[in-house]
Amino acid sequence: MQAEILDWLSRHDGAMRQLLQQLVDTDSGSRHVAGIDRVAGLIRQSLEASGIEVQTIPCPGYGSCLRAELAPGGPAPVLLMGHMDTVFPAGTAAARPYRVEGNLAYGPGVADMKSGLVMNTFIAKAFAEVIGVGRVPLRLFYSCDEEIASPASREWILAASEGAAAVFNAEPGRPNGNVVTGRKGAFFIDFEVSGVAAHAGGNHAAGASAIGALAAKTLALHALTDYDSGITTNVGTVRGGSTVNTVADSAFAQVDVRFTADTDADALYRTIDSIVKEESVRYTCGHISHVGRFLAMADSGASQKMLDIYRSSARQLGFDVKGEFSGGCADSGLTASRGVPTLCGTGPVGAHPHTVKEYCDISTLVPRAQAVALSVLALHPALASATRDGGLAVQP
């Protein structure tokens, strides 16, 4: 059965590329509900064509999530995971449509992570068509809001990981082909500062500058960066004031905070909150208005075991990978936090996510899909002897 699965995936390389083009040419930035739902519809159509029943989970204001289970009630399933949202605004797909130069495909979200969605989808289709739906302990979950810390899909992701034997999160493979065994966590924090308006020339002393307070808070927040402990802070956007000759009575900023699994994240957040609330300039005050949080993915014994399984599969196909740590965040931190063995970065190889230079090496679509498929077989070895018309029947 192993050979049949690998052969099926090889024969569907063209179909995988066709679906990838359709997904990339569909805008699906976070909160772009119509676009995310179009992506979900294309994936659902592909899965249903192979007899896989798909559940659509509406998340008002964010789009829909997709969940599929090939053999509900059977042995602990392997969860294949990904996200359908990108960081790009509406209109980007029309401005920078999918294109291929040699083995490299370009376009918004092509690596992060529409190629991973395609890969997972075709892995599921391969098992469904070769072995048969109802015989394969495989689960899919595709979220709609990962790029903004999964506010709507978080509980659905955790629910999808319940009872899973393992998780493969198809974030892009590293440019060197490696997969990810550990990730940082993050806070995405919006905060506002209030001051007192005054005429900047005629009555300057009566004012209290929110922008001045914001500047002081920015310096204090940046001072939290500690490379040795893995903590970094970056105030990435700021705005404030009304006119050049008015002392600013309001200001706004967003700060990105990264940390490792060894960090006391709650204590770090309390420190940030105290900096924001501090009266940095007399008669000013600040408050946090929004928080998005990614959990860190610890580089653990469980992730190393998953790496061993994946590496063994890759070697059967003639390539090798290593595991590495990433400063980026992903939903794999959620599943790992529940103790489910998790491996991330299992998608096709890509680079420069979130930029106009983003690309996916589409020559890796099939071999990376095959490596995950072999890993699923290694986790459930009885599948290797299954047939579509007989053999293994998944039982509760």
Phi, psi and chi 1 to 4 in degrees:
 res  aa     phi    psi   chi1   chi2   chi3   chi4
   1 MET       -  -30.3 -167.0   50.9   58.4      -
   2 GLN   -57.2  -48.0  173.8  177.6  -59.8      -
   3 ALA   -62.4  -38.4      -      -      -      -
   4 GLU   -65.7  -40.1  -72.2   89.1  -21.0      -
   5 ILE   -63.7  -46.8  -66.5  -71.8      -      -
   6 LEU   -62.9  -41.6  -61.5 -176.9      -      -
   7 ASP   -65.4  -41.4  178.2   66.6      -      -
   8 TRP   -58.7  -45.0 -169.6   98.8      -      -
   9 LEU   -64.4  -41.2  -71.6  167.1      -      -
  10 SER   -60.6  -41.4  -67.5      -      -      -
  11 ARG   -71.6  -14.5  -71.1 -172.7  -72.4  104.3
  12 HIS  -108.6   20.9  -73.8   80.0      -      -
  13 ASP   -57.4  -45.8 -176.1   30.5      -      -
  14 GLY   -62.3  -40.6      -      -      -      -
  15 ALA   -66.7  -35.4      -      -      -      -
  16 MET   -63.7  -43.8  -67.3  169.4   75.2      -
  17 ARG   -66.6  -35.4  -62.6 -175.8 -173.8 -153.3
  18 GLN   -64.3  -45.6 -177.6  178.3   17.8      -
  19 LEU   -65.3  -38.3  179.1   58.3      -      -
  20 LEU   -59.4  -43.5  178.4   59.7      -      -
  21 GLN   -61.2  -43.2  178.4  172.0    0.4      -
  22 GLN   -60.8  -41.4  -69.6  177.6  -62.4      -
  23 LEU   -68.9  -44.7  -61.7 -172.3      -      -
  24 VAL   -65.6  -34.9  172.0      -      -      -
  25 ASP   -81.5   12.2  -76.3  -16.9      -      -
  26 THR  -116.3  115.2  -56.9      -      -      -
  27 ASP   -60.7  131.8  -74.4  -42.8      -      -
  28 SER  -148.0   48.4   60.1      -      -      -
  29 GLY   -62.6  154.6      -      -      -      -
  30 SER   -51.4  133.4  -56.9      -      -      -
  31 ARG    73.8    2.0  -61.9 -169.9  179.3   91.5
  32 HIS   -84.1   82.9 -174.7  -18.8      -      -
  33 VAL   -58.5  -48.1  173.8      -      -      -
  34 ALA   -62.3  -41.9      -      -      -      -
  35 GLY   -67.8  -44.2      -      -      -      -
  36 ILE   -62.7  -39.9  -70.2  170.1      -      -
  37 ASP   -66.8  -32.4  -75.1  -10.9      -      -
  38 ARG   -66.6  -42.3  -79.6 -165.3  -66.7  -87.9
  39 VAL   -60.3  -46.0  167.2      -      -      -
  40 ALA   -59.6  -39.3      -      -      -      -
  41 GLY   -65.2  -40.2      -      -      -      -
  42 LEU   -64.5  -42.2  -71.2  166.5      -      -
  43 ILE   -68.0  -43.4  -66.5  171.1      -      -
  44 ARG   -59.2  -44.3  178.7  174.6 -173.9  145.3
  45 GLN   -59.2  -42.1 -178.5 -180.0   20.1      -
  46 SER   -65.5  -43.9 -179.0      -      -      -
  47 LEU   -66.1  -43.4  -69.8  168.2      -      -
  48 GLU   -66.5  -26.6  -70.8 -179.9  -20.1      -
  49 ALA   -65.2  -19.9      -      -      -      -
  50 SER  -101.5   12.8  -63.5      -      -      -
  51 GLY    83.0   14.5      -      -      -      -
  52 ILE   -92.4  123.9  -60.7  169.9      -      -
  53 GLU   -78.2  131.7 -175.1  175.5  -20.3      -
  54 VAL  -121.4  133.0 -177.4      -      -      -
  55 GLN   -98.7  127.6  176.7 -172.1    7.6      -
  56 THR   -97.8  128.0  -61.6      -      -      -
  57 ILE  -113.7  104.2  -57.5  168.7      -      -
  58 PRO   -68.4  136.6  -15.0   29.6      -      -
  59 CYS  -126.0   90.0  -63.5      -      -      -
  60 PRO   -51.1  130.4  -27.4   36.3      -      -
  61 GLY    89.1  -10.5      -      -      -      -
  62 TYR  -127.4  -17.3  -62.2   91.9      -      -
  63 GLY   109.2 -156.9      -      -      -      -
  64 SER  -119.9  151.0  -61.0      -      -      -
  65 CYS  -101.7  159.2  -62.3      -      -      -
  66 LEU  -121.3  139.8  -64.8  179.3      -      -
  67 ARG  -137.6  136.8  174.8  170.7  171.8  150.5
  68 ALA  -140.0  144.9      -      -      -      -
  69 GLU  -134.6  117.8 -173.6  110.9   20.8      -
  70 LEU   -77.2  -31.4  -87.1   66.9      -      -
  71 ALA  -138.8   70.1      -      -      -      -
  72 PRO   -60.7  139.6   19.7  -30.0      -      -
  73 GLY    85.2    1.7      -      -      -      -
  74 GLY   -95.1 -159.5      -      -      -      -
  75 PRO   -58.9  166.4  -20.4   31.5      -      -
  76 ALA   -54.8  121.4      -      -      -      -
  77 PRO   -79.8  159.1   30.7  -35.4      -      -
  78 VAL   -90.6  129.2  175.3      -      -      -
  79 LEU   -97.3  122.7  172.0   61.7      -      -
  80 LEU  -102.3  125.9  -54.6 -176.7      -      -
  81 MET  -128.5  153.0 -166.2  164.2   69.3      -
  82 GLY  -170.1  176.0      -      -      -      -
  83 HIS  -129.0  145.6   64.4   85.2      -      -
  84 MET   -96.1  -12.6  -63.5 -179.1  -71.9      -
  85 ASP   -87.2  156.4   62.3  -37.2      -      -
  86 THR  -124.5 -178.5   73.7      -      -      -
  87 VAL   -97.8    3.0  -61.1      -      -      -
  88 PHE   -97.1  140.8  -60.0  102.3      -      -
  89 PRO   -74.6  163.8   27.5  -35.1      -      -
  90 ALA   -56.7  139.1      -      -      -      -
  91 GLY   101.4  -15.2      -      -      -      -
  92 THR   -66.8  -40.2  -53.9      -      -      -
  93 ALA   -62.1  -37.7      -      -      -      -
  94 ALA   -70.5  -36.2      -      -      -      -
  95 ALA   -75.5  -34.0      -      -      -      -
  96 ARG  -132.9   68.3  -67.4 -165.3  -68.1  111.5
  97 PRO   -67.4  165.5   25.8  -35.1      -      -
  98 TYR   -53.6  132.5 -179.6   87.4      -      -
  99 ARG  -146.5  155.8   77.0  179.7 -163.1  -81.6
 100 VAL  -125.1  131.3  177.2      -      -      -
 101 GLU  -126.9  105.8  -63.0  178.7    4.5      -
 102 GLY    65.9 -124.3      -      -      -      -
 103 ASN   -93.3    2.2  -74.1  -31.3      -      -
 104 LEU  -105.6  127.2  -57.0 -175.2      -      -
 105 ALA  -105.0  137.5      -      -      -      -
 106 TYR  -119.9  156.4  -64.4   86.3      -      -
 107 GLY   144.5  161.1      -      -      -      -
 108 PRO   -64.9  118.8   21.9  -32.9      -      -
 109 GLY    82.4    9.0      -      -      -      -
 110 VAL   -61.6  -35.2   67.3      -      -      -
 111 ALA   -97.2  -40.8      -      -      -      -
 112 ASP  -113.2   87.9 -174.3   17.3      -      -
 113 MET  -141.3   48.9   59.1  174.5  -63.9      -
 114 LYS   -69.8  -30.0  -68.7 -177.4  174.0  179.9
 115 SER   -67.3  -34.0   57.8      -      -      -
 116 GLY   -66.9  -36.8      -      -      -      -
 117 LEU   -63.5  -43.7  -63.7  172.2      -      -
 118 VAL   -61.4  -45.9  169.2      -      -      -
 119 MET   -58.5  -50.4 -172.9 -166.1   79.3      -
 120 ASN   -61.7  -40.2  -78.0   -6.0      -      -
 121 THR   -60.7  -43.8  -63.9      -      -      -
 122 PHE   -76.6  -26.3  -86.2   77.7      -      -
 123 ILE   -61.9  -46.8  -67.8  167.6      -      -
 124 ALA   -62.8  -41.7      -      -      -      -
 125 LYS   -63.0  -38.9  -73.0  166.5   67.1   69.3
 126 ALA   -61.6  -48.4      -      -      -      -
 127 PHE   -64.0  -39.8  -82.6  105.2      -      -
 128 ALA   -64.6  -42.3      -      -      -      -
 129 GLU   -82.8  -29.5  -64.5 -166.4   15.4      -
 130 VAL   -86.0  -44.0  173.7      -      -      -
 131 ILE  -101.0  -39.9  -62.0  178.1      -      -
 132 GLY   115.4  135.7      -      -      -      -
 133 VAL   -61.0  139.1  176.2      -      -      -
 134 GLY    98.0  -10.0      -      -      -      -
 135 ARG  -112.9   -2.3  -62.2  177.9  177.5  -87.2
 136 VAL  -121.9  115.3 -174.4      -      -      -
 137 PRO   -75.3   78.1   24.8  -29.5      -      -
 138 LEU  -133.6  137.3 -162.5   64.3      -      -
 139 ARG  -129.6  143.0 -178.6 -177.8  -66.7  162.9
 140 LEU  -118.7  142.9  -57.1  177.8      -      -
 141 PHE  -145.1  123.9 -170.9   84.9      -      -
 142 TYR  -120.2  120.9  -60.2  157.6      -      -
 143 SER   -94.1  170.5   66.3      -      -      -
 144 CYS  -115.1   -2.4   59.8      -      -      -
 145 ASP  -148.4   29.2   56.8   -8.0      -      -
 146 GLU   -62.4  -35.9 -173.5  -91.6   -4.7      -
 147 GLU   -65.8  -14.9  -65.1  -69.7    0.7      -
 148 ILE  -117.5   31.2   53.1  174.2      -      -
 149 ALA    75.6   22.2      -      -      -      -
 150 SER    55.9   50.3  -52.8      -      -      -
 151 PRO   -65.8  -34.8   23.7  -34.4      -      -
 152 ALA   -93.1  -28.6      -      -      -      -
 153 SER   -99.0   -5.6   65.3      -      -      -
 154 ARG   -53.0  -51.7  176.9  172.2  -59.1 -117.0
 155 GLU   -68.2  -31.1  -65.7  -56.0  -42.1      -
 156 TRP   -69.0  -37.0  -70.7  106.9      -      -
 157 ILE   -64.3  -46.0  -67.2  167.0      -      -
 158 LEU   -61.3  -39.7  -67.4  172.7      -      -
 159 ALA   -65.3  -38.7      -      -      -      -
 160 ALA   -65.7  -27.4      -      -      -      -
 161 SER   -83.4  -12.3   70.4      -      -      -
 162 GLU   -63.1  128.1  -70.9 -178.8    5.7      -
 163 GLY    76.6    3.8      -      -      -      -
 164 ALA   -76.5  144.0      -      -      -      -
 165 ALA   -76.8  -30.3      -      -      -      -
 166 ALA  -168.2  162.2      -      -      -      -
 167 VAL  -129.6  132.4  174.7      -      -      -
 168 PHE  -115.3  115.2  -68.0   97.3      -      -
 169 ASN  -101.3  117.7 -168.7   30.6      -      -
 170 ALA   -85.9   41.2      -      -      -      -
 171 GLU   -60.1  158.4  -69.4  -77.6   -3.4      -
 172 PRO   -60.2  139.3   18.4  -30.6      -      -
 173 GLY   -61.3  148.8      -      -      -      -
 174 ARG   -62.3  158.6  -53.5  -62.2   91.6  176.1
 175 PRO   -55.7  -28.6  -27.9   36.1      -      -
 176 ASN   -87.3    3.8   58.2    9.6      -      -
 177 GLY    92.7   -7.3      -      -      -      -
 178 ASN   -67.5  161.3  -73.6  -11.0      -      -
 179 VAL  -106.6  175.8  -66.5      -      -      -
 180 VAL  -114.9  124.7  175.4      -      -      -
 181 THR  -107.0   -8.1   52.9      -      -      -
 182 GLY  -156.9  147.5      -      -      -      -
 183 ARG  -140.3  157.6  -73.1 -173.1  177.6  -86.4
 184 LYS   -77.0  158.7  -74.6 -171.2  176.1 -178.0
 185 GLY   -96.6  175.1      -      -      -      -
 186 ALA  -155.9  153.8      -      -      -      -
 187 PHE  -113.6  131.2  -66.4  119.4      -      -
 188 PHE  -107.2  109.2  -67.4  167.9      -      -
 189 ILE  -118.6  128.5  -64.3  174.2      -      -
 190 ASP  -100.3  136.6  -61.1   -7.8      -      -
 191 PHE  -141.6  153.4   66.7   94.5      -      -
 192 GLU  -122.2  147.2  -59.5  174.1   11.6      -
 193 VAL  -126.6  133.4 -177.3      -      -      -
 194 SER  -111.3  140.7  -61.8      -      -      -
 195 GLY  -133.5 -153.8      -      -      -      -
 196 VAL  -127.4  122.3  179.5      -      -      -
 197 ALA   -74.7  147.3      -      -      -      -
 198 ALA  -162.3  159.4      -      -      -      -
 199 HIS   -67.3  126.2 -168.6  -71.2      -      -
 200 ALA   -69.6  -19.4      -      -      -      -
 201 GLY  -104.4  -48.2      -      -      -      -
 202 GLY   -84.8  -21.2      -      -      -      -
 203 ASN  -147.8   41.7 -160.9   22.5      -      -
 204 HIS   -55.1  -41.0 -172.5  -79.2      -      -
 205 ALA   -65.8  -20.5      -      -      -      -
 206 ALA   -81.2   -9.6      -      -      -      -
 207 GLY   -93.7  163.0      -      -      -      -
 208 ALA  -136.5  109.9      -      -      -      -
 209 SER   -77.0  116.2  174.3      -      -      -
 210 ALA   -66.1  -32.5      -      -      -      -
 211 ILE   -68.5  -39.6  -68.9  176.8      -      -
 212 GLY   -61.0  -41.8      -      -      -      -
 213 ALA   -65.5  -40.8      -      -      -      -
 214 LEU   -61.8  -39.4  174.6   59.3      -      -
 215 ALA   -61.9  -43.4      -      -      -      -
 216 ALA   -63.9  -40.9      -      -      -      -
 217 LYS   -66.3  -37.6  -64.9  178.9 -168.5  -56.3
 218 THR   -60.1  -45.3  -62.4      -      -      -
 219 LEU   -62.4  -41.6  -66.8  174.2      -      -
 220 ALA   -67.0  -39.1      -      -      -      -
 221 LEU   -67.6  -43.2  -70.0  167.9      -      -
 222 HIS   -64.2  -28.4  -78.2 -174.6      -      -
 223 ALA   -68.8  -13.6      -      -      -      -
 224 LEU   -74.6  -15.5  -64.0  177.3      -      -
 225 THR   -59.2  129.4  -66.9      -      -      -
 226 ASP  -143.4   97.5 -179.4   -9.1      -      -
 227 TYR   -62.8  -32.5  -65.6  119.7      -      -
 228 ASP   -63.5  -35.8  -70.2  -21.3      -      -
 229 SER   -95.5   -2.1   65.1      -      -      -
 230 GLY    85.6   11.1      -      -      -      -
 231 ILE   -94.6  128.4  -64.1  172.2      -      -
 232 THR  -131.9  145.9   59.4      -      -      -
 233 THR  -130.3  143.0   54.7      -      -      -
 234 ASN  -148.9  112.9  177.9   64.9      -      -
 235 VAL   -78.8  107.9  175.1      -      -      -
 236 GLY   -97.1  -25.4      -      -      -      -
 237 THR  -136.7  144.9   69.1      -      -      -
 238 VAL  -143.2  150.0  -63.6      -      -      -
 239 ARG  -156.6  158.4   66.6  173.6 -175.1  -97.5
 240 GLY   174.0  167.5      -      -      -      -
 241 GLY    76.0  176.7      -      -      -      -
 242 SER  -127.5  -46.8   55.0      -      -      -
 243 THR  -140.4  162.4   66.6      -      -      -
 244 VAL   -66.7  -25.8   67.7      -      -      -
 245 ASN  -104.2   24.4   57.2  -13.0      -      -
 246 THR  -124.6  130.2  -57.4      -      -      -
 247 VAL   -62.9  126.8  175.9      -      -      -
 248 ALA   -69.0  128.1      -      -      -      -
 249 ASP  -100.1    1.6   65.3   -8.7      -      -
 250 SER  -152.5  150.9   64.7      -      -      -
 251 ALA  -155.0  158.4      -      -      -      -
 252 PHE  -143.9  144.3  170.3   88.1      -      -
 253 ALA  -150.6  161.8      -      -      -      -
 254 GLN  -127.1  134.1  -65.2  175.8  -57.2      -
 255 VAL  -123.8  135.3   58.2      -      -      -
 256 ASP  -101.6  123.8  174.6  -53.6      -      -
 257 VAL  -122.2  125.4 -176.7      -      -      -
 258 ARG  -115.1  147.9  -55.6  -73.1  169.4  130.2
 259 PHE  -155.9  162.3   51.5   85.3      -      -
 260 THR   -96.5  174.5   70.1      -      -      -
 261 ALA   -65.4  -19.2      -      -      -      -
 262 ASP   -83.4   -8.4  -65.0  -32.1      -      -
 263 THR   -79.6  140.8  -56.6      -      -      -
 264 ASP   -78.6   89.6 -175.2  -21.5      -      -
 265 ALA   -63.8  -35.8      -      -      -      -
 266 ASP   -66.1  -40.3  -67.8  -25.8      -      -
 267 ALA   -66.3  -39.3      -      -      -      -
 268 LEU   -62.2  -42.6  176.9   60.1      -      -
 269 TYR   -62.8  -40.5  178.7   80.7      -      -
 270 ARG   -62.1  -36.6  -70.7 -167.8  -65.4  -89.3
 271 THR   -64.8  -44.3  -61.0      -      -      -
 272 ILE   -62.0  -43.5  -65.2  165.3      -      -
 273 ASP   -60.8  -39.2 -173.5   53.2      -      -
 274 SER   -69.1  -35.6   66.6      -      -      -
 275 ILE   -64.7  -44.0  -69.8  171.8      -      -
 276 VAL   -63.6  -40.1  170.0      -      -      -
 277 LYS   -80.0  -18.1  -71.0  178.6  176.8  176.3
 278 GLU   -59.4  143.7 -179.3 -176.9   -0.3      -
 279 GLU   -78.5   76.7 -169.6 -179.2   34.5      -
 280 SER   -64.7  -33.0  -53.7      -      -      -
 281 VAL  -126.8  136.7  171.0      -      -      -
 282 ARG   -52.7  134.8 -167.5  178.6 -178.3 -171.0
 283 TYR    74.1   14.5  -58.3  130.7      -      -
 284 THR  -110.5  159.4   64.8      -      -      -
 285 CYS  -149.2  158.0   61.7      -      -      -
 286 GLY  -137.0  161.1      -      -      -      -
 287 HIS  -154.2  150.9   71.3  -82.8      -      -
 288 ILE   -80.5  129.4  -68.9  173.5      -      -
 289 SER  -105.8  -18.0   54.4      -      -      -
 290 HIS  -158.6  142.8  175.1   75.5      -      -
 291 VAL  -135.6  128.4 -179.2      -      -      -
 292 GLY  -113.4  138.0      -      -      -      -
 293 ARG  -131.0  127.8 -179.6  172.5  178.0  174.2
 294 PHE  -100.6  135.9  -75.0   96.7      -      -
 295 LEU   -82.8  145.4  -61.5 -175.0      -      -
 296 ALA   -71.6  149.2      -      -      -      -
 297 MET  -106.0  109.2  175.9 -174.5  171.0      -
 298 ALA   -71.6  140.2      -      -      -      -
 299 ASP   -79.8   95.2 -167.5  -20.4      -      -
 300 SER  -115.9  177.3   63.7      -      -      -
 301 GLY   -60.1  -35.6      -      -      -      -
 302 ALA   -66.2  -43.1      -      -      -      -
 303 SER   -68.5  -33.6   60.9      -      -      -
 304 GLN   -67.2  -36.5  -71.9  -60.8  -45.0      -
 305 LYS   -63.3  -42.3  178.9 -179.5  177.5 -178.3
 306 MET   -62.9  -40.0  -67.4  -72.8  -70.0      -
 307 LEU   -60.4  -42.9  174.6   62.8      -      -
 308 ASP   -59.8  -43.0  -69.2  -17.5      -      -
 309 ILE   -64.5  -45.1  -68.2  170.7      -      -
 310 TYR   -66.7  -42.2 -176.1   89.6      -      -
 311 ARG   -62.0  -41.3  -70.3 -170.4   74.3 -174.5
 312 SER   -61.1  -41.1  176.5      -      -      -
 313 SER   -64.4  -44.9  -60.6      -      -      -
 314 ALA   -61.6  -40.4      -      -      -      -
 315 ARG   -64.0  -32.9  -73.5  167.7  178.5  159.2
 316 GLN   -62.6  -26.0  -69.0 -177.5   57.9      -
 317 LEU   -95.2   -2.3  -60.7  165.2      -      -
 318 GLY    96.1   12.9      -      -      -      -
 319 PHE  -135.7  162.8   68.6   96.6      -      -
 320 ASP  -128.9  152.7 -167.0   17.8      -      -
 321 VAL  -136.6  165.9  -59.5      -      -      -
 322 LYS  -124.9  165.9  -64.7 -180.0  179.7  177.9
 323 GLY   -96.7  146.0      -      -      -      -
 324 GLU  -143.9  163.4   64.0  179.2   59.7      -
 325 PHE   -92.7  142.8 -176.2   84.2      -      -
 326 SER  -123.5  139.3  172.6      -      -      -
 327 GLY   -78.2   -9.5      -      -      -      -
 328 GLY   -79.0  165.6      -      -      -      -
 329 CYS  -113.8  159.2  -55.8      -      -      -
 330 ALA  -161.5  169.3      -      -      -      -
 331 ASP   -68.8  -11.3  -75.0  -27.9      -      -
 332 SER   -61.1  -24.9   46.8      -      -      -
 333 GLY   -63.8  -32.8      -      -      -      -
 334 LEU   -67.5  -48.7  -70.6  170.9      -      -
 335 THR   -68.6  -38.5   59.8      -      -      -
 336 ALA   -64.4  -32.8      -      -      -      -
 337 SER   -65.1  -21.2   74.0      -      -      -
 338 ARG   -92.1    7.2  -69.9  -63.6  174.6   91.6
 339 GLY    81.0   10.7      -      -      -      -
 340 VAL   -83.9  125.4 -176.7      -      -      -
 341 PRO   -55.1  123.6  -25.0   35.1      -      -
 342 THR  -132.7  135.7  -60.1      -      -      -
 343 LEU  -125.6  134.5 -168.0   63.9      -      -
 344 CYS  -118.1  168.1 -162.6      -      -      -
 345 GLY    69.2   29.9      -      -      -      -
 346 THR   -89.5    0.8   57.5      -      -      -
 347 GLY   -73.4  178.2      -      -      -      -
 348 PRO   -57.5  155.5  -26.5   36.3      -      -
 349 VAL   -69.3  135.6  172.1      -      -      -
 350 GLY  -153.5  176.4      -      -      -      -
 351 ALA  -156.9  166.3      -      -      -      -
 352 HIS    57.0   42.5  -54.5  -57.7      -      -
 353 PRO   -61.2  153.2   24.8  -34.4      -      -
 354 HIS    71.6   13.6  -61.9 -165.2      -      -
 355 THR  -131.9  170.6   75.0      -      -      -
 356 VAL   -71.4  -14.5  -63.1      -      -      -
 357 LYS   -90.6    0.9  -61.3 -171.1  -66.0 -179.2
 358 GLU   -54.4  135.1  179.7  178.2   10.0      -
 359 TYR  -144.4  160.5   71.8   79.0      -      -
 360 CYS  -125.2  133.2  170.4      -      -      -
 361 ASP   -81.5   98.6 -178.2  -11.9      -      -
 362 ILE   -73.6  -10.1   51.4  175.3      -      -
 363 SER   -69.6  -12.6   70.7      -      -      -
 364 THR   -96.2   -2.4   66.7      -      -      -
 365 LEU   -56.1  -52.5  -94.5  169.4      -      -
 366 VAL   -70.8  -51.8  168.0      -      -      -
 367 PRO   -62.1  -35.4   14.3  -26.7      -      -
 368 ARG   -69.8  -36.6  -58.7  -76.5  -77.6 -158.2
 369 ALA   -63.7  -42.6      -      -      -      -
 370 GLN   -63.9  -37.6  -69.6  174.1  -32.6      -
 371 ALA   -64.5  -40.9      -      -      -      -
 372 VAL   -68.0  -41.8  172.5      -      -      -
 373 ALA   -59.7  -44.3      -      -      -      -
 374 LEU   -63.7  -34.9  -72.3  179.3      -      -
 375 SER   -67.0  -38.3  -61.0      -      -      -
 376 VAL   -60.8  -43.7  172.4      -      -      -
 377 LEU   -63.7  -36.7  -70.1  169.7      -      -
 378 ALA   -67.4  -33.8      -      -      -      -
 379 LEU   -76.1  -27.3  -73.8  159.4      -      -
 380 HIS  -129.7   74.5  -73.2  -69.9      -      -
 381 PRO   -59.6  -23.1   15.3  -27.1      -      -
 382 ALA   -63.6  -22.0      -      -      -      -
 383 LEU   -64.8  -28.0  -72.2  174.2      -      -
 384 ALA   -61.7  -24.2      -      -      -      -
 385 SER  -104.1    7.7   60.3      -      -      -
 386 ALA   -76.9  156.1      -      -      -      -
 387 THR  -131.5  161.3   64.8      -      -      -
 388 ARG   -67.7  -33.0 -176.2  171.0  179.1   83.1
 389 ASP  -102.6    1.1  -61.2  -41.8      -      -
 390 GLY  -175.4 -161.7      -      -      -      -
 391 GLY    79.6 -135.7      -      -      -      -
 392 LEU   -62.5  129.7  173.8   71.1      -      -
 393 ALA  -123.0  121.7      -      -      -      -
 394 VAL   -66.3  126.0  174.2      -      -      -
 395 GLN  -119.0  149.8  -61.1  -67.0  -27.8      -
 396 PRO   -59.8      -  -22.0   31.9      -      -
